[in-house]
Amino acid sequence: MKQWSDIKREFKTDGSLRDIYVEDIETAVWDTFIAEVKRSEYKFEFTHGDVEKELPNDLITIKSMQQTNPTTLFLWIAEKIQLNCHFFVETEIELDVSPHDIKTESSYNQLISFLEWLATVTKGEVKLTHEGMQEQVILSVGE
């Protein structure tokens, strides 16, 4: 794993986010991810439009809800580190994080811990990239 001193420049606040991907998945992996978020110690909130709702148990329900309003899962992996998941496509889990939230070695380690958790939950490779640059991997965890 990359050390904070070697990677901190990747978290320079530049107005863009950093993306987290688990690619080439099936709906069952989404459903496992959702179930594990619910079981985890992470604080989370799910919204449909601007209304907080109970997080559904499966991606199919969430995709159905998106026909009327956007959905977002807000996930706090630490008090000041918020991830956002918008359920864009069925074949990949994508979350984003603000580099503003990753300013110290401690916050970086908390992010790494989450990435490792996600790799275990999905049994796949988890990639951290710059926003919109899926092929330019900052680091990866898992497989």
LINTA-V165055 format. One record per residue. RES is the residue in three letters. PHI is phi as a letter, one per 30 degrees, with the letter a starting at -180 (NA if undefined). NEAR is the number of other ideal C-beta (glycine too) atoms within 8 Angstrom. Layout:
RES & PHI & NEAR
RES & PHI & NEAR
//
This chain:
MET & NA & 5
LYS & d & 6
GLN & d & 6
TRP & e & 10
SER & d & 5
ASP & d & 6
ILE & b & 12
LYS & e & 8
ARG & d & 5
GLU & d & 9
PHE & c & 11
LYS & d & 6
THR & d & 7
ASP & b & 5
GLY & j & 3
SER & c & 8
LEU & c & 8
ARG & c & 16
ASP & c & 14
ILE & c & 15
TYR & b & 11
VAL & b & 15
GLU & c & 9
ASP & h & 5
ILE & c & 11
GLU & c & 7
THR & e & 9
ALA & d & 6
VAL & d & 13
TRP & e & 14
ASP & d & 11
THR & d & 10
PHE & e & 13
ILE & d & 14
ALA & d & 9
GLU & d & 9
VAL & d & 12
LYS & d & 8
ARG & d & 5
SER & d & 7
GLU & d & 2
TYR & d & 9
LYS & d & 5
PHE & b & 11
GLU & b & 7
PHE & c & 13
THR & b & 11
HIS & b & 10
GLY & i & 7
ASP & c & 3
VAL & c & 6
GLU & d & 5
LYS & b & 9
GLU & d & 4
LEU & d & 10
PRO & d & 10
ASN & d & 7
ASP & b & 10
LEU & d & 11
ILE & e & 7
THR & d & 9
ILE & d & 12
LYS & d & 10
SER & d & 7
MET & d & 12
GLN & d & 10
GLN & d & 5
THR & c & 6
ASN & a & 7
PRO & d & 7
THR & b & 12
THR & b & 9
LEU & c & 13
PHE & c & 11
LEU & b & 13
TRP & c & 11
ILE & d & 10
ALA & a & 7
GLU & e & 4
LYS & c & 6
ILE & b & 13
GLN & c & 10
LEU & c & 13
ASN & b & 11
CYS & b & 10
HIS & c & 9
PHE & h & 10
PHE & d & 5
VAL & b & 5
GLU & d & 7
THR & c & 7
GLU & a & 10
ILE & c & 13
GLU & b & 11
LEU & b & 10
ASP & b & 11
VAL & b & 14
SER & d & 10
PRO & d & 13
HIS & e & 6
ASP & d & 10
ILE & c & 13
LYS & c & 6
THR & b & 7
GLU & d & 6
SER & d & 6
SER & d & 13
TYR & d & 13
ASN & d & 9
GLN & d & 11
LEU & d & 13
ILE & d & 10
SER & e & 9
PHE & d & 11
LEU & e & 14
GLU & d & 11
TRP & e & 9
LEU & d & 15
ALA & d & 15
THR & d & 8
VAL & d & 9
THR & c & 14
LYS & h & 7
GLY & b & 12
GLU & d & 10
VAL & c & 15
LYS & c & 13
LEU & c & 12
THR & b & 13
HIS & d & 10
GLU & e & 9
GLY & i & 6
MET & b & 8
GLN & e & 8
GLU & d & 5
GLN & c & 7
VAL & d & 8
ILE & d & 10
LEU & a & 10
SER & b & 8
VAL & b & 11
GLY & j & 13
GLU & f & 4
//
